[in-house]
């Protein structure tokens, strides 16, 4: 409390909750309802159906919430960067003491500054032919090496590496690190791509030169890159703005190998998506597009081996029939017939041995898989049990009695209707306060 000579000028001591409610009442009486125009930023829709975002201009921004009932009446899909006009009520979110605008309706009012820049650059590059369908290339079926451009600290890198390790652990992966957000990001992304371009050309279209000195034993050659992944996790339009750089777009268009762009989430689009040979909805999906599972090719190899074996047997049968026919035509050249018979028998024996060896290998592989199955099943059950225990712990933490035990109360009318706003009360009203150990009947008195 401040000390003054005039007792009448002594400031009142407020409780925090009462101060927030007083501010909310002042805002409501002076401003509400209010119509605000601004640029969308950080728009997200929760699983409950509520939408949360900010409205901003050149000098300020305000937090906004649009609850499910109001959000269900939207006739368009809001995106970051759009200029919108909203109608709602200003209030104070008491748990954080933040100014908040509760939006009741929203309509388009044009495009935001960033989105306008995006559209202008998109139109310019499209006119230059960078998005043309005829320049898009097919992805290699079996790449000799895969290049990845992203940040070393990004979750997208972990997702991509995990996917590639699981599906094509035999294919080398070269990571070219670069910042994926901020003013320095476009330059670093361009340099990382140029570094990978050099690797793509080292083993492409070059005849071997046997006059050059061979590599020493144990010295590995740099892998030849056949496809490049440009990936980053999701974010707002500002977060992904590095991928809307014009020079980066031209660098992508100059790539000697196909490029897959997996930037952001499925609803996010950047200039890099349009220039790349293929757009993936997520970084993980980008890795899956260039990595056919190893088991798929092993299965195809087994099928080809079976077809080859069948073809050899048919060929042997045909040759045997020809031999019989030739023998019958020659009459008594028994020596020639004997030699041909010996050759045919040897071939049949080799074929039988090869078939037996192949069957034994498959049986051994099946036994190994059978032995590993109980252990894998046990590990799976343990993981599910751990997940169940963690879920039970989180569920316990959400118990409303824990909140009441910390001194909070739940207000309701005598017939059980919850009270969440001072606007639902009036002086003299009977209310019930539910505490951790019971309920108390109260009466509303006028505020001072």
Buried (B, 14 or more C-beta within 10 A) or exposed (E): EEEEEEEEEEEEEEEEEEBBBBBBBEBBEEEBEBEBEBBBBBBEBEEEEBBBBBBBBEEEBBBBBBBEEBBEEBEEEBBBBBBBBBBBBBBBBBEEEEBBBBBBEBEEBEBBEBBEBBEEBBEEBBEEEBBEEEEEEEBEEEBBBBBBBBBEEBEBBEBBBEBBEEBBEEBBBBBBBBBBBEEEBBBBBBEBBEBBBEBBEEBEEEEEEEEEEEEEEEEEEEBBBBBBBBBBBBBBBEBBBBBBBBEBBBBBBEBBBBBBBBBBEEEBBBBBBBBBBBBBBBBBBBBBBBBBEBEEBEEEEEEEEEEEBEEBEEEBEEBBEEBEEEBEEEEEEEEEBEEBBEEBEEBEEEBEEEEEEBEEEEEEEEEEEEEEEEEEEEEEEEEEEEEEEEEEEEEEEEEEEEEBEEEEBBBBBEEEEEBEEBEEBEEEBEBBBBBBEEEEEEEBEEEE
